[in-house]
């Protein structure tokens, strides 16, 4: 599927090959809103929707479709170790499912909580006691033995998306143990079981490299890494457990022809000022959180501290998108074009679009961007 440039401007969203051409340095601009969490809200449905529904919703809104998948954190459902799901609460307001994953080193449990119109969230994570780490490490080693299944899982998604957009695989920073620990609990684990935690992080890193290999083999477009939570650790922890692995992940992805996206939100000023983001150049850097949540005073100035060939992704406040009027959103899009127009730039929010963000505000983003692009 290919479109002549004028048709693409009217249609607004771009096909996979058009998205790839822009990231390879071609002309044009991408609008990539991280909308996974908001899709159920927009569709007024209880489910998360299928990938196809996700693509359709992005295209209805005129954004370039960009599916972020981060679910390769435990074994394929067909694995002989099995996994039990037990509903322990089911009311119209809330549904709680207890998930038990057996391993040869003992079971791991977590709770999955779903509220209407929202993506399920795991509130109690797998890792609580030191012994849980041993079980988690066994689980990760076993996952790496399931190469064919993981590739098949990613390939099926790649096929479902087709030419309609990107498949991006997300690997969280090692400290987050995939999704086994909550952000705000990471520091306590680090203090409580430093040796075991470090061993488990090594296991996570190895598994992340395994996922990168599987992503490339399945034809995924991009790998996302990094993570939130910079406000809760000290700079040395970031250096050891976020930045250094990110540099390795980036090099590995580039070798395999994958685009990369480094995500970092929260308090990033100290890392910018110390030039920590000069050590590698991911395809895309996302994002600088402005005051008051972050500590970067001017994302414009900060964007220029990135390597010139890295796309800066961001520019729009999640709060304005969520609670502002379409006129306020339009003003922010115009300001972002003024601020970032002269560098490689992907129009986006600073992190995932908040659940409840109204359709008319998202349309204000894409319609304003389309008008500005045509005016250029
Ligand atoms: Zn974030």
Boltz pocket constraint, residues with backbone or C-beta under 6 A from the ligand:
constraints:
  - pocket:
      binder: B
      contacts: [[A, 227], [A, 228], [A, 263], [A, 264], [A, 265], [A, 266], [A, 350], [A, 351], [A, 352]]
      max_distance: 6.0
